[in-house]
Amino acid sequence: MGIEVDNVLVVTVATSETDGFNRYLQSAREYRIQPTILGFGQEWRGGDDIKRHAGGGWKVNLLKEHLQKFKDDKEKIVLFTDAYDVMFLGDLRRITENFKLTGARVLFGAEAFCWPDKDLASKYPKVENGKPYLNSGLYIGYMPEIMELLERKDIQDTDDDQLYFTEAYLDENLREKLKFQLDHESQIFQNLNGALNEVQLHGDGKENEIKLKNVITHTEPLIIHGNGPSKIRLNHLGNYISKAWTPDRSCKHCTYGLINLTNIDTADIPTVLVALFIEQATPFFEEQLLKIHNLHYPKERTHLFIHNNVKFHKDHIKEFVEKYGKDYLSVKEITPEDEISEWAARDLSLDQCLLKECGYYFSVDATVHLDNPYTLKLLIEQNRTVVAPLLVRNGKAWSNFWGALTTDGFYSRSDDYMDIVYNNKRGLWNVPFISSAYLINGTLLKKYDRTKLNYVRSNYDADMAFCANLRDLDVFMFVSNRLDFGHLVNPETYDVTRAKPDMYQIFENEIDWEERYIHEDYVENFNPNNTAKQPCTDVYWFPIVSERFCKDLIAMMENFGSWSDGSNKDSRLEGGYEAVPTRDIHMNQVGWERHWLYFLQRYVRPLQESVFIGYEHNPPRSLMNFVVRYRPDEQPSLRPHHDSSTYTINIALNQRGVDYEGGGCRFIRYNCSVVDTKMGWLLMHPGKLTHYHEGLLVTKGTRYIMIAFVDP
């Protein structure tokens, strides 16, 4: 039996534990309300699909039976609420005070729609303000009047409870006898359906609590009901109200129900099926796979399911499975040749999770980079039915969740979307759509078969279909940005017809590009405690790009293959004449000119400004950007010359003593040579006047260098 405050009995009906029910109980606990729960653990007997059809008479019969023992207590107040779509917004003292101020002996919530019989609308008393029609999800009254209302006639379990109470209210004599009123202006009860634009969140300066206000009636309701199709809006509001999130303490409800895996023996750690989906060619996929493997979760408790629908990535997956597959409890791989669609593969992965009796299912798309290796553990510890880590494309507002939906189930931006995406607000957010990466508690997969929980729905892609099915089942989907978990790569411009297509991703996926292609010691160039290396006068030496960059740039050039012939005649140049010719390929020949110029601005210019003090030119200009190839049987060296530049950069793309012998650059005026060039290191020197230089003889192998004449 519930706790009595001012002789009030709070009663609800709930047959099973759901996300909505847990939210209801948490809101009750927040205001020290303990409802009596009727029907728990029983089969629902109130009719089928009462979301869309009449029903709910069983609630009336359960309540009537339960109240028999209290029927002689004439001063007792009964507060009845639905459970799965209701939240308390205030304590019982305020609720009963507001009730007594109405002068009613029975008070029901009011709504905008006459349900389930719209023909009864004309029989309702006219009201000037507020909502005119009865809603049976929330009501309060004194025991004698409530019992008379419940016992006025029999009702079948499958009959409609709202119709039952509506008929009573429309009986004028009974209405007057029972002092039966509706809460037209939401002094206590706020039914959301038909009032979505009437309610707003606002801060309470005294208590620093987010409150709900009806801006039409200028009231602050104390109980909210997401009746009918308003449940998504209730989920959004529920992220803040009932003290769930406050500006000072941030996300209070984030800590509810947490579990801790830290000190659990490995054998007792829940098993997880990690389902990886590669449905489109995706840049930096190799790194994504490594981040999956680097998750700090026992591999011996992890099953791996891989659906690859992209032939380009076959070798990446093959190499990964050969190297790391043995670490996992099991690996199931579906290849492009299997011709299994994304929808079917995702459904199959759910079945695979059940087959393996996994405790959790973790779906991850190829575009997901889990930079935080504790992501999986943290999501499990959050202990929600479905939870996703917030993932955003770097520098963009594109993320893996939607804060709201249009009426037909597509994307709509919630008012807090940008604050969440940019982490201005941190927390755990109940949202209507998630994608890309999410964790599902295995109990959900056992509860519903594949006819209800699947990835197939007409006119929806797989993720939209799955989320729509979860919404239909009233399963909450949370997205967490309590911590930083990772990011999304952008695959939209990824062109696998190019040689080394990741090299072209410097604009769309700059952070990932930088992680792969910029030298690990690049940032040390700007360490104030370090002095730039200077092998010759005003010749500076910096680590700038990775070995992978060097190898991929060479591969791009060799794949293109049209090296110049090393003669003075060069149709690529204006005028067609090259005074100091080399065997080379220009960046614009391989579609990389724009990318290289950005590289100059983003990574080279800061180095130049750090050593050639006072010279600033942003962005730098460079008309000549090319890779040179030196071979003993082609062009082994380059005659002395000045460069047509303010300064020149020269990046060594392969290793002396490994790939070639000889080579280097001699600065004639200073009689100083740089021969021990380092792969991925940049030489920077003045161009037009002081640094007359020559390319030294390559005696064996092939030497590659990247050259740019900056600010000619």
LOPAPA-306588 format. One record per residue (C-alpha): x, y, z; residue in one letter. Coordinates in steps of 0.02 Angstrom, whole numbers, plus 50000, padded with zeros to 5 digits. Layout:
<nodes>
XYZA;...
</nodes>
This chain:
<nodes>
500005000050000M;500615017349958G;501185030550081I;499755041850137E;500085060550136V;498635071150198D;497605055150190N;497935052850003V;498045036049917L;498965035849750V;498515021349636V;499065015849463T;498915000549351V;500434992449271A;500634974349221T;502504974149184S;504104983949203E;504434995449056T;505515010649026D;503995021649046G;503505013249208F;505255015449279N;505195033849233R;503505035349318Y;504175027549478L;505725038449475Q;504685054249459S;503625048049604A;505165044849711R;505805062249670E;504285069549758Y;504165056049892R;502615048249818I;502395029449827Q;500965023349717P;500025007249745T;500274996949587I;498814986149533L;498914971749409G;500804970049413F;501394953249348G;499694949149273Q;499164947549093E;498364963449027W;496484960749015R;495954977948959G;495824974748772G;497014973548626D;497994988348557D;497215001648667I;498395014348588K;497255014248436R;495645006448499H;494465007748645A;494814997948803G;495464999248979G;493924994249078G;495014982449178W;495824997549261K;494125002649329V;493774985349396N;495494983749476L;495305000449562L;493534996849619K;494084980449697E;495604988149780H;494645002549859L;493354991649945Q;494394991350104K;494445010350109F;492655014150057K;492085019650229D;493475032550248D;492505047850193K;493995059850205E;495225049250107K;495745056249939I;496105044549794V;497305049849657L;497305038349506F;498565039749365T;499085029549217D;500865023249232A;501795020849069Y;501575038549002D;501405048949160V;502625059049266M;502415068149430F;502975086349431L;502575090649611G;502245083149782D;500595077149853L;500395092349965R;500335104149815R;499235092049717I;497935090749856T;497995109449891E;497615113349709N;496245100149709F;495395107549862K;495455124949785L;494345118949641T;492905114749758G;492665098449665A;492405081549747R;492965072749587V;494175080549463L;494735072849299F;496025079049177G;495415087549019A;495995085948840E;495685093148667A;494885077748588F;493265068648623C;493795050448631W;493245036948598P;491535043348538D;491725060148453K;489835061248433D;489715064948618L;490665081348598A;489075091448574S;488395085248741K;489835092448842Y;489545108548940P;490285123548852K;491915130448923V;492695147248887E;494495142948929N;495525127248922G;495135109948859K;493325103848859P;493405084748855Y;493705071748990L;495275061148994N;495285045949108S;497175044349128G;497245056249277L;495925059549409Y;495755063449593I;494305063349714G;493635059549886Y;493315041349925M;491395041849935P;491195050549768E;492535040049684I;491705024049744M;489995029849685E;490755033849516L;491595016849504L;490055007149561E;488725016249463R;488635001849339K;489614986649286D;490984988149156I;491804974049061Q;493704972849068D;493814976148882T;492584990648882D;493265008248870D;493625016749035D;493615034148960Q;491885031348886L;491295024749054Y;491825040649144F;491265051849001T;489485045249012E;489505048549198A;490125066349173Y;488815069849040L;487445064849162D;487055082149228E;486205076049386N;487645064449430L;488895077949387R;488105090049509E;487855076949643K;489675071449640L;490345089049611K;491185081249460F;492315093549369Q;493655093649235L;495345102149256D;495075112849102H;496575124249132E;497815111149192S;497955117149371Q;498495099349413I;498345088049261F;499175091549094Q;498655080148952N;499875083248809L;498905077348658N;498205092748574G;499245104148685A;501015101448622L;501255119848580N;500495125748743E;501825118948860V;503575125548883Q;505035122248997L;505665136349105H;506915138049245G;506475140749425D;507705153449493G;507385148649674K;507585129849662E;508595129249502N;507355116549437E;506645115249262I;504755117249273K;503345114449150L;502215129149112K;500615130049011N;500835146748923V;498995147548872I;498235145049044T;499755151849138H;499785136949255T;501135124949313E;500385107449304P;500885094749436L;500605078649338I;500905076549152I;500135063249040H;500805059248866G;499145053048804N;498875046948626G;500235051648501P;501085064048619S;502285051548697K;503805057348599I;503515074848665R;503355068048841L;505005058948818N;505825075248770H;505095084848916L;505535070449030G;507375073848999N;507165089449107Y;505625089049217I;505465079749383S;507205086249422K;507945074749290A;509135088249227W;509555104749309T;510765118449255P;511805117049413D;511835098249443R;511625093649260S;510965076049233C;510265069249396K;509335054749317H;510935048749231C;511485040649393T;509885030649422Y;510125011949409G;511975012049365L;512934995749377I;514804993349400N;515824980549303L;517514985749371T;517794972449503N;516834958149422I;517764942349374D;517964940249187T;516914924349190A;515464934449262D;515594948749138I;514064948949021P;514374942148847T;514164954648706V;513874952448521L;514714966648427V;513854968148259A;514864977848131L;514004983947973F;514944989847819I;513584995647701E;514545008647601Q;516355012447560A;517025021747710T;518635031747736P;519855027247874F;519035010347898F;520655002147952E;520735013648103E;518915010148141Q;519264991548151L;520734994148267L;519665004848382K;518404990648390I;519784978748439H;520494991148565N;518874992248664L;519264988548846H;518074973948860Y;518594955648875P;518764948148702K;518394931148777E;516664937948821R;516384945648649T;515624938148493H;515964947148329L;514704948148186F;515264956648025I;514164961047877H;515194968047735N;514254974047582N;515754982947502V;517024973547398K;518294987547422F;518404983147607H;518604964247587K;520484964547611D;520344976047762H;519174963847848I;520154948647796K;521744955847870E;520834960748029F;520014943748055V;521634934448018E;522584945048143K;521304947248282Y;519884934848252G;520624921848369K;520474934248513D;518574933648509Y;517344920948576L;516714918648398S;516734927548230V;515364926748098K;515714935447934E;514514939147791I;515374944447630T;514754953947477P;514674937447383E;513354931247504D;512174944647434E;511264947347598I;510424964347612S;510724976247755E;508974973547824W;509154954647822A;510904955347895A;510364966348039R;508914954748079D;510104940048068L;511284948348191S;509884949648319L;509544931048297D;511394927648314Q;511404936848480C;509984925948543L;510844910348479L;512424914948574K;511384919348728E;512254936148736C;511874948348875G;512034963448761Y;511974967648577Y;513114981648516F;512804987748339S;514184997948257V;514225005148081D;515825007247981A;515705026147997T;515895025148186V;517555028648270H;517505023948454L;518945034748513D;518535031148694N;519075013048724P;517915011948875Y;516355015548771T;515614998048777L;515914995948963K;515185013049002L;513625009848899L;513324993348988I;513565001749156E;512275014949109Q;511015000749123N;509675006349001R;508684995448880T;509375004548728V;510755017448738V;511885025448608A;513485035448628P;513355052848553L;514355053048392L;514545068348281V;515455072248120R;516905083148170N;516505101548151G;514735097848095K;513025096348175A;512735079348092W;512525066348229S;511845049048262N;510215054648343F;508665064948307W;507905075348444G;506185075748366A;505165068648222L;503985075148090T;502235067948088T;502775055147957D;504265049348059G;505705058747979F;507005070748049Y;506515086248144S;507665096748252R;507255098048436S;507545114448526D;509005107048623D;509815097648479Y;511255109748451M;511615111248637D;511765092348649I;512785090248490V;514035103448544Y;514045097148724N;513365113348796N;512215101548888K;512885085048951R;511755070849000G;510735055748950L;509375060348827W;507785050948783N;507625053248594V;506525045848456P;507915040348339F;509685033748355I;510865026048229S;512665021348191S;513075013848361A;511965008148503Y;511874995148641L;510334984348671I;510024974348828N;509824956148779G;508234954748881T;507354965348750L;507804952948612L;507104938748716K;505504948248752K;504984951448572Y;505114940148422D;505684945848250R;503904950248196T;503944965048317K;505784968948335L;506594970148165N;507384981748038Y;506034980847905V;504654993547875R;503945000247713S;504765016347648N;506025016747791Y;507855012547791D;508464999647915A;508855011548059D;507235021248040M;506245005048035A;507074998248191F;506805014248289C;504995015348232A;504734997648296N;505545002248462L;504395017348477R;502885006348442D;503444995048584L;503685010248698D;505515006148718V;506535021548760F;508085025748658M;509395035748751F;510905044748683V;512295048948805S;513535063148797N;514015061848980R;515765058748912L;516595059748742D;516445042848656F;517015045548478G;516475052948313H;515755049148141L;516735049647980V;515925057147826N;515875044747681P;514915055747558E;516375060347444T;517375044347466Y;517865038847290D;518615021447285V;519005023047100T;520485033847151R;522135026647205A;522265029147393K;520575037747413P;520855041847597D;522185054447544M;520795064847468Y;519825066047632Q;520765080747709I;519225091847696F;517815080147743E;518735070647880N;520185081547932E;520445074448106I;520525056548041D;521625062147897W;522785070648018E;522845055548133E;523405044447990R;524465056047885Y;525285069147997I;526905064448084H;526685059648266E;528015072548315D;527285086848213Y;526615095948366V;528355095548445E;528905107748310N;527995121148411F;528655116148581N;529515131948648P;530845121048727N;531345113748559N;532475121948431T;532135118748248A;533455107948165K;534525117948043Q;535715106447945P;536275121047837C;536125139847853T;534285144747844D;533825126947794V;532585120247919Y;532095102247948W;530395097148020F;529445080848045P;527815083747954I;527005068247877V;526885049947921S;527675035647827E;525915030747772R;525725047747690F;527355045247596C;526905027947536K;525145032947484D;525755048347390L;527015037847295I;525645025147257A;524535039047190M;525925044747073M;526405027547012E;524595022846984N;524405038346876F;526035033746792G;526225048246669S;527905055046726W;528615069446627S;530075065146512D;531325076746597G;531555087946445S;531365106846435N;529765104846337K;528295103646456D;526515106046393S;525865107046571R;526645124246595L;526095140746524E;527285143846380G;527715125346372G;529525127546432Y;530375121346592E;532115128546625A;532605115546755V;531625099946710P;531355084546818T;530425068246801R;528845072946894D;526965072646911I;526005088246962H;524675087747096M;523345094246978N;523635079046867Q;522995067547004V;521615079147067G;522555083647226W;523015101947197E;521645109047308R;522065096747446H;523915100747437W;523625119547446L;522595117047602Y;523995106247672F;525195120647641L;524075132747732Q;523605121347876R;525245112447913Y;526695120847820V;526305139247845R;526415138448037P;528135130448021L;528705144147903Q;528075157848018E;528985149948165S;530715151048083V;530615164847952F;530005177848075I;529025192348004G;528525184247841Y;526665181047840E;525645176347689H;524005167447721N;523535157747623P;525185153547540P;525205152547350R;526035138847253S;525885135847067L;527155121847058M;526755106847169N;527445090347111F;528255073747155V;529975070847080V;530675053547041R;532555050947032Y;533275034946957R;535015030946892P;534285025646724D;533085040446708E;533595056546793Q;534855053146932P;535195071246985S;534725089346956L;535875103446899R;536195118947007P;534755131247006H;533735144047100H;531905140347137D;530525151947080S;529875154247257S;529975164547414T;530305148147502Y;530345130147446T;529835114347536I;530535097147499N;529775081747583I;530735065347577A;529505051647530L;530605036347551N;532145030247643Q;533955032647596R;534935016647616G;533355006247600V;532465012047443D;533925020847360Y;535745025647380E;536555042547353G;535435057647330G;535195073047437G;535285091747413C;536855102747409R;536725121347445F;538165127847343I;538425144947420R;538655137147591Y;539485121347527N;538275111747638C;537365095747592S;535885086847668V;536035068547621V;535335059047769D;533555064147730T;532185056747837K;530585049547769M;529145061347810G;530285075847856W;530195092547768L;531655103447715L;531205121847704M;532365134847629H;532305151847541P;532065150847355G;532535164747235K;534155172647296L;535205164747430T;535005146047415H;535725140847248Y;535665121747257H;535775105447162E;535045087947175G;536415075347213L;536665059447114L;535575044347152V;536675029147121T;535445015147155K;533575012547176G;532225025847164T;532105041947263R;530465051447279Y;530265069147346I;528775080947358M;529175098847303I;528205115147317A;528795132447263F;527855143547387V;527405161647350D;528335163347183P;
</nodes>
